[in-house]
Amino acid sequence: MKVLITGGAGFIGSAVVRLAVSRGHSVVNLDALTYAACLDNVASVADSPLYAFEHADIRDRGALDRIFAKHEPDAVMHLAAESHVDRSIDGPGTFMDTNVMGTFHLLEAARAYWNAEGRPETFRFHHVSTDEVFGSLGPDGQFTEETPYDPRSPYSASKAASDHLVRAWGETYGLPVVLSNCSNNYGPYHFPEKLIPVVILNALHGRPIPVYGAGENVRDWLYVEDHADALLLVLEKGALGRSYNIGGENERTNLALVETICAILDRLKPADRPYSSLIAFVTDRPGHDLRYAIDPTRIREELGWLPSVTVEEGLEKTVRWYLENEDWWRALLERDGVGQRLGTGT
């Protein structure tokens, strides 16, 4: 199978690229190489005859048409998106432009290609989304595929809009689509503006580790390589028109997560004091959802997927990776906005 993967130089996209190539799939990596992308993420497969790279923007319809005609993919996995909530608070327009209009242009390019090829039944358009479209949970319950949408940030609103577009193109035009919504990802190659790499890198530099509010917000954590495995499974075996919630079943408060990372660092790279002493509570971000939790029953029962690692195992792997790959993360620390407090709403 030849798969066109958008956003394949990003965090989740690169994990999918690496796994797909390792399983013998041909991959076309389409990426605009914006601030959070890094081709080093796919260096391990860059010389494979199964891999091709296209530097293009999903908002550029002409480029999309050219890439579809040139590579003739059997499927599309759409991961390209602006994804940092804090940045969406400061600059929502970019999120609407990329996540909504970019998805529209990709859908139209895919539809034109699919029609030109005679509408093959084996073609798939897999749209990868987030649990944040469902809003915020209280202390109980989980998001299912039937949970009403209730986005609370510009980021989640833009992803909700793109989800609706994909469903509409499936219903109106018959485009063979599948969707998935995932919980918070973590693991190797995570761009250093997100919570877990911020904790690791601030700790290693002896800087305050910022925790929003009282650290009571709860997230369900999913190891990125488990997510990549689930995404390929949904692409290959998911029912058309169906959506699948992908979660790690690893709920932790932000404070508990940070304390776990600090304890791992205490063991792997001891300092002159516990890393947890660096924890600093900071003003919460506007509209910060209290809790996310995914019910993965559908993907487990229909497709047989289960996560392979616990959050403690995954965090240990992640911390070790950052300790062993300083050259990778140090080069990214100079990029725009990294290390700055964003998303204050002022």
Number of C-alpha atoms within 10 A of each C-alpha: 12 19 25 27 26 26 29 32 30 29 23 25 27 29 23 29 29 22 17 23 20 13 8 11 16 21 28 24 24 25 24 19 16 12 14 20 21 21 15 14 23 22 13 11 20 17 10 13 10 16 20 16 16 16 10 19 21 26 19 13 18 13 16 22 17 12 18 19 14 9 14 16 22 17 23 24 24 23 25 26 24 22 18 17 21 22 21 23 21 15 15 18 14 17 25 22 16 21 27 22 18 21 26 20 19 23 24 17 23 22 20 14 18 22 12 11 12 8 15 12 9 9 19 23 26 27 24 23 25 20 27 27 23 22 21 21 15 12 11 8 12 15 22 20 19 8 11 11 16 14 21 17 21 22 28 26 24 26 29 22 18 23 23 12 17 24 21 15 17 19 13 9 10 14 25 24 26 25 25 23 24 24 27 22 22 24 24 22 25 22 22 21 23 17 17 22 22 19 26 22 22 19 23 16 8 13 14 16 23 19 20 17 16 14 19 15 18 23 23 21 25 26 27 24 23 22 25 20 18 26 24 16 15 24 23 16 12 22 16 18 18 13 25 27 23 31 29 27 19 20 21 20 17 20 19 15 22 23 17 18 23 26 17 18 22 17 10 13 14 14 13 6 10 14 27 18 13 17 19 15 15 13 11 14 17 14 12 16 18 16 22 26 29 25 19 22 18 16 21 16 10 13 17 11 18 19 19 15 16 15 21 14 11 21 22 18 15 22 24 16 14 19 16 10 13 11 10 14 17 11 10 17 15 10 12 10 12 17 15 8 12 18 17 13 13 7
